[in-house]
Amino acid sequence: MQSNDKELSDFSAPSILSASTDYDRNFDDLAHRFCKNIYGTTKGAIRQSIVNEDLSLWYDSDRAQNIIEKKGYLHVVEAGGGDGRNAINWALMGHKVTFCDISHEMIKIAEQKAQEAGVGDKIDFLHLEAQSIGHHLSEKADLLVCHAVLEWIAKPAPFIESLYDILSDDGSMSLMFYNADAAFFRNAIMGNFKALLKGEVKRVEHSLVPLYPLSLSQVEKMLDESGFDIFHKTGVRVFHDYLHFPKQRETEFEALLALERRYCREIPYVQLGRYIHLMAESKKNKSYSKK
């Protein structure tokens, strides 16, 4: 029997939550608000703690240490570097850092923070879209960092292909993206049933809600087709955003963080993360067993 309803595939989390636009987001108009709302909150603190823990584990692994032993340093490339805090940390550790962002305002904030930290001359700042960064590098990335950028890109598959092109054969990529399935789930438990069923979730203009959220399965497929192998998965904020009593995020933050750290890498909690952090490497790298 024929139906006038939409096809079932039209009701996937990414299709319902995505904006009907075709441009990449530039944060010039929201740079300072972005820094305050993302980094100056409990959600930002959890994000930094969990992702930094993943990167510390990677840094101590043979993957990173073999490169450092061979070259004496890592070339860290930040594709969409935010306020520069991560780039500054790598520079303070003595590594070569290239920082790229499409937002002139974010570049200014990052440059000022780098100067204050005494590493302004240790970081190469590039004001351009991440897709073009390959044309400006003297060497490929040993660690390619792309956090909370993918969900603002109108055409994610070609974007991921461009990231693959700038990664060294034995390098790794740290990719964190906004999880469409988790956003859909939170909309459901908040009671937005009719909007979800109709595919009419309202967007607030000039908000920090990502334009093009993706599911884990979509990102895994694009990474595989671009030549990446994923070797690590972590959910970021697997409990924080679902609390019935939001005040507990501050009054019981340490306990909440401990719970996040304990379960963020376990199934099924990875898929509940508001963001998902993946570590991936080129399929050309045959030095390590694939997981």
N, C-alpha and C positions, 0 to 999 in steps of 0.2 A: 504493500500500500504506500502510495506517495505521501509525502509530508511537506508542509511549508516551513517546518523548522529548519534551522541552520544545520549544516553537516556537523557531526560530533566533533570533528577535528577543529572546527571553529571555536570550540569551547575550551581549548587548551589554555593553561595559565599564561603562556607568553602572548598568545593572540589576543586575549581579553585585556591584558594589562598594558600592552604596548600602545604607544602614541601613534596617531595617524600622521606622521611626519616623515621626512626623508633627509634630515640634516643631523650632523654630529653636534653634540652640545658643547658650547664654550662657556666657561664659568666666569667670564669677566664681570658679569653683572651680579654674581653671587659669591665671589671669592672669599670675602671676609665672613659672610654668613656661613659659608661652607666650612671654613676653619673652626668657627665657633660651634656650630651644630654637630659636626662630625667628630672633631678631635676633642672638644671641650665637654664631653658628656660621658656617661657610663658606657653607652654603646661604643663610643670611640675608644675608651680605655680597654674594653674587652677585645675589640677588634685588634688593637695594637698588641696586646698581650698574647693573644692566640697566634696571630700571624708571625710575630717576632719569635715565638717559640718554634714554629715550623722552620723558619729561616735559620735559627740557631742550630737546629738538628741537622739541617742541610749543610750548614757551614762546617760543622764538625765531622761530616761524613767524608768518605773517600772521594766522592764526586767533586767536592770543593777543594779539599786538601791536596789532591793530586794536581789540580790546576795551579794552586798557589806554589806548590813545590817546584813546578815546571817553570812558571813565569815570575814568581815572586809577588804576585798581586792578582786580584780579580778585576776584570772590567765589568762594572755594574752599570746597566742601562735602565733608567727609569722612564718608562713610556707612560706619561701622564703622572707626574710626580707629586701632585698636591702641594702642600706647603713646604716640602723639601726635607722633612724630618728624617725620613728613611735614607735619602741620599746623603745627608749630613753625617749620619751614623756610619755609613760605609766609608765616607771620606776620612772621618776621624780614625778609622781602623787602618788607614793607609792604602786603600784601594782606589783605583781609577774610576771616576764616576761621570756618566753622561746623563744629564737631566733634561727631559723634553716635556713640554706642555703646550697645548694650543692656546691657553689663556695667558695673556700678557700680565694680568693682575696676579695670577698664581706664580708666575715667574718672578715678579717683583717681590712678593712675599718670601719665596724660597731663597732668592738671592740675599735679601736682608738677613734672614735667619742664618744663612751660611756665613755671611760676613761676621755676624755676632759670635758665631761658633769658631771663628778663625780658620775656616776652610773655604772661604769665598773663591780663592784661586785654585782650589783642588777639584772643583766641579765645573764641567763644561755645560753651560746652560744654553739650551736651544729652544727658541720660540717658534714652534711649528707643530703640525699635526703628527701624531705618532706614526701614521702610515708612511711618512716621508723621511723618517729618521735614518733609514739605511743609507741614504745619499750623503749623509753628513758624518758617518763614522769612519775612523781610521782603522778600527779593528772590530770584529764581531763581539757580541756580548757573551761573557762567561756566566753571568746571572742577568736575566732579563726580568724586570719587575713591572708588572702591569696590574695595578690594583684599582678596582672600582672605575674602570674605563669602558670595558666591553659593553656594559648596559647603556652607554650613552652613544654608541656607534650605530648608525643607521644600517650599515652593511657589515655585519660582524665576520662573515666567512673570509672575505678578502682581507679584512683587518688582521685576522689570525694568520693568514698566509704571509702577510708582510712582517709579522713578528717572527715567524719561522725563518725568514730570509736573513734576519740579523743575529740569529743565535748561532754560536760556534758549535761545531759538531759534538764537543764534549761538555757543552754548557747546559744550564737548566733554566727553566722559566717558572717564575712565581706569578700565577694568574689568580686573581680574586674577582669574583663577579657577583652581582645581585641575583639572588635565586628566585625566579618567577614562581616556582611551586610553593616556596615558603610564603611569598607575598599573597598568593591565592589563598593558601591555608589560613593566614592571619585575617584576611578579608572575610573568610567564612566564619571563623570563630568570633569575629566582631559583629556578625549578624547581617552582613551585606549580601544576603542570599539572592534577592531579586536582581540586583545589579550584576552579580556574577552570572546568573542564569541568562540574562539578556545580553551579556557582554558589554555592559554599559558602565563600567567602573569609571567614575568621574576623576579627572585630573585637575589639579590646581596649577594654574599658570605660574611660572617662575618658581616652582617648588623643587625640592631636592629629591623627589621621587623619580627614579630612572625612567627614561623614555622607552628603552627597548630591553626589558628584562628577558632572561633566557633560562631555560631549565637545564639541569645538569646533563641530561641525555643529549640535548641539543649541542651543548658545548663540547661534550665528549666526542660527538660525531665530527664536529668541525675540527677539533684538534687532531683526531685520527686521520682525517682526510688531508690535513695540511702537513702531516709527517711527524706529529708528536706522539710520544708515549707518556702516559700519566703514571707516576710512581708514588704519588701521595695525595690523599684527599682529607680535607678538614672542613667541618661546619663551623661557621663563625656566628656567634649569638644563636645557639640552638635552644636556649631557654629564655634569655633576656627579654625578647619581644613578645612573649606569650604570657607574662605574669598577670595574674588577676589583680594583684595589688602593686601597681607600678612603683610606689614609694619604696618598696623593698630593693629596687635597683640601687638605691643610695643607702638606705638604712642597713642593708645586709649585703653590701657589695662584695666583700671579701668571700663570703660563703657562696654567693652566686658565681663569682669568678672561678672558685675552686670546682664547683659543679660543672661549669662550662669546660674547664680544662680537662676534667676527668672523662667526659663523655663526647667531646667534640669530634673525635676521630673514630667513633664507633657507629656501626649501623644499628638502628635506623636514624640516629641523631644527626649524622652528617647531612642527610637530606632535609633536615628541619632548619638548618642554618639560614639566617636571613641573607648571609653571603656564604659562598663556598670558595675555599682556597685550594687550588690545585698546584702541585709541583709536577712539571713535565720536562722531558728531554727529547732530543731528536732521535728518531728511529735509527739514525746512522750510528749512534753511540752503542756499540756492542760490548762495552766494558762491564755492564751490570745486568743482572737478571731482571727481567721485566715483572712487575707485580700487578 
